[in-house]
Amino acid sequence: MAFTEVILTEKILSLGSEADIVRVRRGYARNFLLPRGKALEVSNGSLRRINHLKAKRAEREAREVTAAEELASKINKLSPVFTLEAGGSGKAFGSVTSKDIHDRIVADLKLEDLPKHAVALDKPIKESGEHTVSVKLHADVAATLRLRVDVHVAESAQAPEADGESGAPARRPRKKAAAAAE
């Protein structure tokens, strides 16, 4: 397979950022990158243009870091409360997952572009109390979210009635069996 080197003019997730010289397959460069203006062929003229692309890249990265720091300060101020239902024994039904936390942050701050995997949660939260969760907003910026989980015991969650003979829970007859018995 033939390869060629090109200079990227914009950030491409699988390859790199502006001003990076990358080695790609010749067909990918010829059919996709070059016609769409996402890359330039490596030549004397395009090598001189790298300085402009590097300045553009530094400006974009500075904007991204500034925006991430502003968002981190907003997230640090949040203190959401999650409520879990619990049975009669006090054991919680369900848990608070990273998706729940992500959705709450997006709803509270009215965001549209928070990555789904930004919330770093090792395992779902099942216990009540105060918890600290890390939210990774940029490679250099992370926020700390303090949240509280309350467990609410459901009033209707009672122990099932026991059958008098065996101590097993009483069963209701099936609808078909009940209709046939009549």
N, C-alpha and C positions, 0 to 999 in steps of 0.2 A: 504494500500500500504506500502511496506517495503522500508525504506530509509537506506542509509549507508553514512559514511563520508569518503571522499577521499582528498588527498593533490594534488593540481594541479601542474603540472610540466611546464606548459606554459600558456600563456594568452589565455583565452577563453572568448569571448565577453559577452556571456549571464551568465557566472558564476563568473569569477574573474581572478586574475593574478597568477603568480608563487608563490608558498609557501602558498597560501590560503587554508585553510581547509574548504571545502564546504560540504553541505549535499545534496545529489542527490538521485534519485530513484535507487534502486539496479540494475535493468536491464540496465539503462543508463550507470552506472559505469561498469558493467560486460561486456556489449556488445559493448560499444563505447569507453569510456575513458581509461580503463585499457589496452585493446588490442592494442590501437594505441599509448600508451605511454604518453598520455596527463595527466594522473593522477596515483597516487600510493595509495595503501590501507594504512590506518592509522595503523601503527605498531611501535614498538620501533626503528627499523632500519630506517624506513622512517621518523620518527620524528627527528632523528639525521641528516637526509639529508636536512631538512628544511633550515638550515643555508646556505648551498650551494645554494639552490634555492632563498633565500632572497638576497644573494649577486648578483646572476644572474639578479634578478628583479631590484635591485638598479642600476646595470650597464646599463640595457636596458632603464630604465626610464631616466637616466642621458643622454644617447645618444639621446633619443627622445626629451628631453627638449633642448639640445644643437642644434639639427637640427632645431627645431621649432624657436629658437631664431635667428639662421642664416637666416632662411626664412623670419622671421618677419622684420629683418633689410633690406632685399631686397625689401619686399613689401612696407615698409615705404618710400623707395626711389622712388617708382613708382608714376607717376602722369598721368594716362591715360586720354584721351579726347574722349568722346562719342558724336556723332552728331545725332540729331533727326531731321526728316523732319517736317515741319509745313505747314499748309494751309495758305490761303490768310489772314485769320483773326489772324494769329500768334499762334494758338493753335497747340501744338505738336501732331503728330501722333505717337502713341506708347509710350514706356517708357524704361528706363534702369532698368533691373531686376537683381536680385542676380545671375542668371545664366549667363547673359551677362558679369557681373563683374568677375565671376569665370572663364569664358572662356578666358577673356582678360588676367587675371593674369597667367593662365596656358600657354597661347600662348606667352606672353612677357617673362616669366621666364623659359619657356620650362620645365614645371613640368609635372609629371605623377601621383603623389599621393596626390594631394590636395583634401581633402574631399569636396563633392558637397555642403554640408551645412555649410561650414566654413564661408562663407560670411553672416554676420548678417545684413540684410536689412529689416526694419520694413514694408515698402511699396515701390513699384517701384518709381523711380525718374522720374518726368515728367517736372520739372522746369529746366531752364538753370541756370548755375552758378557753383560755387564751392560747393562740397559736401564731407563729411567725412564719411567713411564706416569702420566698425570694421570687422576684419577677425580673427576668433578664430582658432588658429593653434594647440593648446594643452590646457589641462585643466588649465595650469598656464601661457600660453603665448598667447597674442593677438597682432595683428598688426593693425595699423591705415592707411588706404588707402585714399589719397586725390585725388579726381577725378573731372574733369570738364565736364559739359554737355553743348554743344552748340546747339542752335536751328537754323536750316537753313530753311528759307522760300523758298518753291518751287516756281519757276518762272511760271510754268504752272498752278498753282493753282489760277484760276480766278473764280469770281462769275459766276454761270451759267446764260445764257441768259434768260431773262424773256419774257414770252409770252405777246404780246401787250395788250390783252383784260383783263385778270384776274391778271396779275402780277405774276402768277405761272411760274415755270421753263418750258421751251418748252420741249416737249417730242418727241422722234423719234418714228415713227410707228414700230410695230413689223414686223419682216421679213415675217411672214405668211400673215398678214393683208396687207402688202405692195405688195406682190406677187398677192394676190386675187384682189386687186384694179386695177391691170393692165389689 
